[in-house]
Amino acid sequence: MDAPQHRSWFRRTVGGCARVVGAVSLVLVAATPTFAAARITADAPAPDPASASAAVAPGSSGSSDSSDSAVGAVGSGRYANLQRTPFRSRVTFVPVTLDRKGPSRGLVDWQSPRPGFPGAAARLAFGATQSTATQSTAAQTERIAEAARIAEVARVAEVARVAEVARVAEVARVAEEARVAEAAAVAAEAARVAAAAQAVAEAEAAASAAAQGVPTYTKYVWTSGWQAEIDSCQGAVDLSGNYGVAVIAEHWSCGGSHFPADGTLIALTGVRSGTYRVGAVVAVLNANTDRTDSIPRGYDLLYQTCINGSNATMSFTELTRVG
């Protein structure tokens, strides 16, 4: 048996003994008013023979009337406390009283009976009961304090757990944002590389096609005319009759923005059929200030379009006929 179990067994044993002693003491206390608290009444002395004979009328001894008058005399005289039975004729019983002495934590002082075994047993029983109650209260207080301590430890642990969960979630969120950002950067770089590779491939394909004499772009010249035909946006329009120079033209939004770059081999169909190699931009004119004689001469054909849709920036690209 270890120390805590020994102490618990000892406490239970002492408490049981105290309860047994308390019960025995209570029985003794209950019996004390009859056997220990009785006292002889001081003011009721026994009558002497002469007084007793005087109380009975002469010549009538042993009669019923004389007995009744004698008893009446006793009942109305100084022997008022005497009773008929011989056992209780000279005694009177005084109840036991308890006197609580202020804040004495339940201890009592007996006025009667006088100090002796019953009183000592009663005091021992009450003292043991009080000690047991004090120990029980202390144990209960200790249990409550222990429960409060355990609850506080659990609360602190729960707060720490919630904080740790929040910290882990925040770390995971930051890591996820970094991963997404990195993935986006990688995707953007891949797209850039792919676009660059496609541009290189297209340029190489155009150069190869040009070297082999195979057009990689086709432009339809649908009619000859002027501004109305250009505005119809059905394809390129031959303006040679109005300019006095071989020129085809179309709006930037109708195909001019997609016209191929320098070095591309193209095929024209319609009223201007043939295979041409695209050259450089030879002039950029302003329709508000320049005249038709500002258009460059000496080229097989020129392609005209308004850069970004503005007539202040009309570009003319050289086209050299190769087939």
Secondary structure as UniProt FT lines:
FT   HELIX           3..35
FT   STRAND          38..40
FT   TURN            42..43
FT   HELIX           49..54
FT   TURN            58..59
FT   TURN            61..62
FT   HELIX           64..76
FT   TURN            78..81
FT   TURN            87..90
FT   STRAND          91..93
FT   STRAND          98..100
FT   TURN            105..106
FT   STRAND          108..110
FT   HELIX           117..212
FT   STRAND          217..224
FT   HELIX           227..231
FT   TURN            232..233
FT   STRAND          236..238
FT   HELIX           240..243
FT   STRAND          247..249
FT   HELIX           252..254
FT   HELIX           256..258
FT   TURN            262..263
FT   STRAND          265..270
FT   STRAND          274..285
FT   TURN            287..289
FT   HELIX           292..294
FT   STRAND          301..306
FT   HELIX           307..309
FT   TURN            311..312
FT   STRAND          314..321
//
